[in-house]
Amino acid sequence: MPGMNRAAIQDLFEFTGWAWDQIAEAIAQAGGNVLTRPAAGSGWPALRDCLGHIVLAYQRWCSGLPQRKTLSMDRFDPASISTFEELAGYRSSARADLQSFLDSLSDDELVKVQDFDVDGDTIPYSCAELLTHLLLHERGHHGDVTTLFYQMGLETPMLEYRFHLGRFDYD
């Protein structure tokens, strides 16, 4: 599996963490009901729905991981979330679990292809592929997040990887 080694996955994990922090800062600056405010034309009813979808993906894609601890997200319902802190708590728990799982794997276990149960379908993946998919899924929704901010007339958070590197200024 060229390119999807532990270091690459860890970098993607850290990048998605950094991006989430940028989103959190933008939400704090916007204040008010930004999390639940309708955003017509965005494709999502509200920012909460998009961010909740990102968080739910951790549960969906990690439920079949071997040695996975039970996530507290098993009862997670994005529609019941009213604060960003509540949503962030679910995400933090899921990512801590994911990091622990990644750390527990040997390099051979990381790249070994095996069958995973994803939504009732058996799909052959390596843990590296599955973890990469999950993190790229989150990255894919960063565009939705910026669209939601734009549709609400708010300053959009800067979520580009190059700024995560810390060598560039985007002010």
C-alpha positions as a Python dict, from the first residue, in 0.01 Angstrom:
ca = {
    (1, 'M'): (0, 0, 0),
    (2, 'P'): (219, 283, -123),
    (3, 'G'): (209, 606, 74),
    (4, 'M'): (-38, 507, 343),
    (5, 'N'): (197, 432, 621),
    (6, 'R'): (168, 518, 989),
    (7, 'A'): (340, 856, 950),
    (8, 'A'): (109, 963, 664),
    (9, 'I'): (-202, 856, 855),
    (10, 'Q'): (-81, 1033, 1169),
    (11, 'D'): (-18, 1352, 971),
    (12, 'L'): (-369, 1337, 826),
    (13, 'F'): (-505, 1273, 1176),
    (14, 'E'): (-322, 1579, 1308),
    (15, 'F'): (-436, 1791, 1012),
    (16, 'T'): (-803, 1705, 1068),
    (17, 'G'): (-755, 1792, 1436),
    (18, 'W'): (-606, 2129, 1342),
    (19, 'A'): (-892, 2194, 1097),
    (20, 'W'): (-1149, 2113, 1366),
    (21, 'D'): (-979, 2367, 1593),
    (22, 'Q'): (-1013, 2629, 1316),
    (23, 'I'): (-1382, 2546, 1285),
    (24, 'A'): (-1425, 2570, 1663),
    (25, 'E'): (-1261, 2912, 1666),
    (26, 'A'): (-1483, 3035, 1381),
    (27, 'I'): (-1794, 2909, 1562),
    (28, 'A'): (-1686, 3084, 1883),
    (29, 'Q'): (-1627, 3410, 1693),
    (30, 'A'): (-1965, 3386, 1519),
    (31, 'G'): (-2146, 3325, 1847),
    (32, 'G'): (-2519, 3298, 1882),
    (33, 'N'): (-2705, 3015, 1720),
    (34, 'V'): (-2453, 2957, 1441),
    (35, 'L'): (-2454, 2581, 1504),
    (36, 'T'): (-2828, 2543, 1450),
    (37, 'R'): (-2905, 2842, 1228),
    (38, 'P'): (-3062, 2734, 896),
    (39, 'A'): (-2827, 2771, 600),
    (40, 'A'): (-3038, 2774, 285),
    (41, 'G'): (-2856, 2665, -29),
    (42, 'S'): (-2577, 2483, 152),
    (43, 'G'): (-2701, 2127, 112),
    (44, 'W'): (-2720, 2084, 492),
    (45, 'P'): (-3004, 2209, 712),
    (46, 'A'): (-2752, 2363, 955),
    (47, 'L'): (-2385, 2351, 1050),
    (48, 'R'): (-2468, 2106, 1330),
    (49, 'D'): (-2591, 1852, 1073),
    (50, 'C'): (-2270, 1864, 871),
    (51, 'L'): (-2043, 1847, 1175),
    (52, 'G'): (-2262, 1575, 1327),
    (53, 'H'): (-2226, 1374, 1006),
    (54, 'I'): (-1847, 1402, 1034),
    (55, 'V'): (-1859, 1280, 1393),
    (56, 'L'): (-2100, 997, 1310),
    (57, 'A'): (-1856, 871, 1049),
    (58, 'Y'): (-1613, 779, 1325),
    (59, 'Q'): (-1878, 549, 1470),
    (60, 'R'): (-1984, 411, 1133),
    (61, 'W'): (-1639, 335, 996),
    (62, 'C'): (-1472, 233, 1321),
    (63, 'S'): (-1741, 0, 1447),
    (64, 'G'): (-1581, -295, 1269),
    (65, 'L'): (-1222, -226, 1372),
    (66, 'P'): (-1066, -514, 1563),
    (67, 'Q'): (-984, -438, 1928),
    (68, 'R'): (-1208, -130, 1912),
    (69, 'K'): (-1335, -7, 2244),
    (70, 'T'): (-1703, 79, 2260),
    (71, 'L'): (-1743, 446, 2182),
    (72, 'S'): (-1970, 658, 2394),
    (73, 'M'): (-2116, 775, 2062),
    (74, 'D'): (-2335, 466, 2036),
    (75, 'R'): (-2627, 685, 2145),
    (76, 'F'): (-2511, 991, 1950),
    (77, 'D'): (-2787, 1184, 1771),
    (78, 'P'): (-2668, 1503, 1596),
    (79, 'A'): (-3021, 1648, 1596),
    (80, 'S'): (-3020, 1651, 1977),
    (81, 'I'): (-2699, 1854, 1997),
    (82, 'S'): (-2746, 2216, 2098),
    (83, 'T'): (-2389, 2328, 2173),
    (84, 'F'): (-2059, 2294, 1995),
    (85, 'E'): (-1898, 2175, 2319),
    (86, 'E'): (-2136, 1881, 2330),
    (87, 'L'): (-2055, 1788, 1970),
    (88, 'A'): (-1682, 1836, 2028),
    (89, 'G'): (-1698, 1605, 2329),
    (90, 'Y'): (-1830, 1319, 2116),
    (91, 'R'): (-1565, 1382, 1853),
    (92, 'S'): (-1286, 1402, 2108),
    (93, 'S'): (-1386, 1068, 2258),
    (94, 'A'): (-1400, 903, 1915),
    (95, 'R'): (-1064, 1043, 1806),
    (96, 'A'): (-895, 938, 2131),
    (97, 'D'): (-1027, 588, 2068),
    (98, 'L'): (-905, 599, 1709),
    (99, 'Q'): (-559, 722, 1810),
    (100, 'S'): (-533, 449, 2073),
    (101, 'F'): (-629, 191, 1811),
    (102, 'L'): (-371, 322, 1563),
    (103, 'D'): (-102, 320, 1832),
    (104, 'S'): (-187, -41, 1921),
    (105, 'L'): (-121, -176, 1570),
    (106, 'S'): (208, -313, 1450),
    (107, 'D'): (318, -202, 1103),
    (108, 'D'): (217, -543, 967),
    (109, 'E'): (-128, -526, 1129),
    (110, 'L'): (-176, -176, 988),
    (111, 'V'): (-140, -288, 625),
    (112, 'K'): (-289, -639, 643),
    (113, 'V'): (-606, -661, 431),
    (114, 'Q'): (-897, -815, 618),
    (115, 'D'): (-1275, -814, 599),
    (116, 'F'): (-1460, -533, 777),
    (117, 'D'): (-1831, -507, 843),
    (118, 'V'): (-1941, -161, 728),
    (119, 'D'): (-2316, -105, 754),
    (120, 'G'): (-2380, -477, 712),
    (121, 'D'): (-2155, -514, 407),
    (122, 'T'): (-1830, -709, 422),
    (123, 'I'): (-1554, -502, 263),
    (124, 'P'): (-1184, -597, 235),
    (125, 'Y'): (-966, -315, 372),
    (126, 'S'): (-645, -279, 559),
    (127, 'C'): (-669, -76, 879),
    (128, 'A'): (-450, 183, 704),
    (129, 'E'): (-700, 211, 418),
    (130, 'L'): (-999, 232, 647),
    (131, 'L'): (-840, 497, 871),
    (132, 'T'): (-727, 695, 568),
    (133, 'H'): (-1078, 678, 422),
    (134, 'L'): (-1228, 805, 746),
    (135, 'L'): (-989, 1099, 771),
    (136, 'L'): (-1029, 1190, 402),
    (137, 'H'): (-1407, 1171, 448),
    (138, 'E'): (-1378, 1436, 718),
    (139, 'R'): (-1151, 1642, 494),
    (140, 'G'): (-1406, 1620, 215),
    (141, 'H'): (-1670, 1783, 433),
    (142, 'H'): (-1446, 2081, 510),
    (143, 'G'): (-1579, 2235, 189),
    (144, 'D'): (-1933, 2190, 318),
    (145, 'V'): (-1836, 2367, 641),
    (146, 'T'): (-1695, 2666, 457),
    (147, 'T'): (-2005, 2678, 235),
    (148, 'L'): (-2227, 2680, 543),
    (149, 'F'): (-2034, 2972, 691),
    (150, 'Y'): (-2054, 3156, 359),
    (151, 'Q'): (-2430, 3093, 324),
    (152, 'M'): (-2480, 3241, 672),
    (153, 'G'): (-2275, 3550, 580),
    (154, 'L'): (-1993, 3464, 823),
    (155, 'E'): (-1616, 3466, 794),
    (156, 'T'): (-1517, 3122, 668),
    (157, 'P'): (-1249, 2931, 855),
    (158, 'M'): (-921, 2868, 667),
    (159, 'L'): (-891, 2489, 641),
    (160, 'E'): (-615, 2443, 384),
    (161, 'Y'): (-341, 2192, 461),
    (162, 'R'): (-64, 2438, 376),
    (163, 'F'): (-168, 2658, 668),
    (164, 'H'): (-166, 2357, 899),
    (165, 'L'): (205, 2330, 820),
    (166, 'G'): (257, 2661, 1000),
    (167, 'R'): (494, 2803, 741),
    (168, 'F'): (241, 3030, 579),
    (169, 'D'): (37, 3321, 706),
    (170, 'Y'): (-321, 3357, 586),
    (171, 'D'): (-410, 3687, 748),
}
